[in-house]
């Protein structure tokens, strides 16, 4: 392997998010999470995983937000907001909150910075 390829590989690995292989954190019910940037998100049958940088932090973190089957429509709306925040990093603040897990629907907002 040439030294240039080795250097490129090292650079790529060092720039990969530190949360790439980590288990998602479970958010605290009733707390609002505000992301300055959204790096990735995935939607499951009852979960919504968001990887991004929270306000006041510099390292991306991954959170697994739970959304009961009754609130699939609300979660899909949050999906669209996260996608918009992802396409324009630093332009919007994406926030997610869930007052009482499984009992109330999730609340998401998108605010222009």
Legacy VTK file of the C-alpha trace (Angstrom):
# vtk DataFile Version 3.0
C-alpha trace
ASCII
DATASET POLYDATA
POINTS 113 float
0.000 0.000 0.000
1.420 3.356 -0.964
1.995 5.968 1.707
-0.548 8.265 0.030
-3.260 5.584 0.238
-2.355 4.836 3.849
-2.554 8.540 4.678
-5.955 8.829 2.948
-7.272 5.810 4.853
-6.033 7.208 8.152
-7.674 10.559 7.413
-10.976 8.905 6.514
-11.006 6.827 9.688
-10.154 9.769 11.896
-12.959 11.871 10.377
-15.626 9.186 10.876
-18.062 10.045 13.666
-17.089 8.564 16.998
-20.665 7.354 17.431
-20.572 5.252 14.264
-20.599 1.888 16.049
-21.971 2.954 19.414
-25.370 1.986 20.783
-27.850 4.885 20.684
-28.455 6.767 23.918
-31.936 6.662 25.421
-33.299 10.190 25.909
-34.835 11.398 29.151
-38.617 11.676 28.941
-39.794 15.279 29.171
-36.474 16.777 28.064
-36.171 18.588 24.729
-33.152 17.721 22.573
-32.075 20.505 20.219
-29.680 19.583 17.397
-27.620 22.207 15.577
-26.904 19.635 12.880
-28.358 16.269 11.929
-25.785 13.875 10.478
-27.989 10.796 10.118
-31.361 9.433 11.057
-33.168 6.161 10.708
-36.766 5.202 11.240
-37.862 1.834 12.598
-41.324 0.458 13.383
-41.372 2.080 16.830
-38.080 3.979 16.940
-36.500 7.053 15.443
-32.686 7.284 15.713
-31.070 10.691 15.289
-27.314 11.299 15.067
-26.291 14.908 15.360
-24.667 17.626 17.386
-26.641 19.103 20.268
-26.600 22.831 20.997
-23.494 23.680 23.027
-21.664 20.466 22.135
-19.090 19.689 19.456
-19.260 15.899 19.218
-22.143 14.136 17.448
-24.293 11.805 19.549
-26.930 9.250 18.620
-30.275 9.091 20.402
-33.016 6.506 20.020
-36.401 8.115 20.417
-39.325 5.766 20.958
-42.622 6.353 19.282
-45.475 4.007 19.958
-47.379 2.507 17.027
-50.264 4.924 17.645
-47.960 7.861 16.863
-46.418 6.661 13.596
-47.848 9.654 11.696
-46.297 12.150 14.101
-42.948 10.357 13.925
-43.040 10.417 10.121
-43.494 14.188 10.251
-40.416 14.407 12.449
-38.636 12.336 9.807
-39.270 15.059 7.211
-38.015 17.797 9.525
-34.830 15.850 10.300
-34.223 15.381 6.578
-34.533 19.109 5.957
-32.131 19.856 8.834
-29.720 17.298 7.396
-29.718 18.868 3.926
-28.879 22.319 5.304
-26.413 21.872 8.202
-26.182 24.866 10.503
-29.203 26.591 9.012
-31.890 25.037 11.192
-32.270 23.805 14.756
-34.081 20.458 14.909
-35.650 19.646 18.260
-37.419 16.562 19.562
-39.266 16.055 22.816
-41.531 13.434 24.271
-43.343 14.440 27.412
-44.355 10.980 28.589
-42.959 8.081 26.591
-45.593 5.925 24.867
-48.493 8.001 26.259
-48.155 11.295 24.386
-47.147 11.866 20.767
-43.643 13.158 20.018
-43.145 16.851 19.350
-40.576 18.071 16.835
-39.782 21.537 15.626
-37.553 23.051 13.011
-36.336 26.586 13.659
-34.231 28.729 11.356
-31.029 29.996 12.985
LINES 1 114
113 0 1 2 3 4 5 6 7 8 9 10 11 12 13 14 15 16 17 18 19 20 21 22 23 24 25 26 27 28 29 30 31 32 33 34 35 36 37 38 39 40 41 42 43 44 45 46 47 48 49 50 51 52 53 54 55 56 57 58 59 60 61 62 63 64 65 66 67 68 69 70 71 72 73 74 75 76 77 78 79 80 81 82 83 84 85 86 87 88 89 90 91 92 93 94 95 96 97 98 99 100 101 102 103 104 105 106 107 108 109 110 111 112
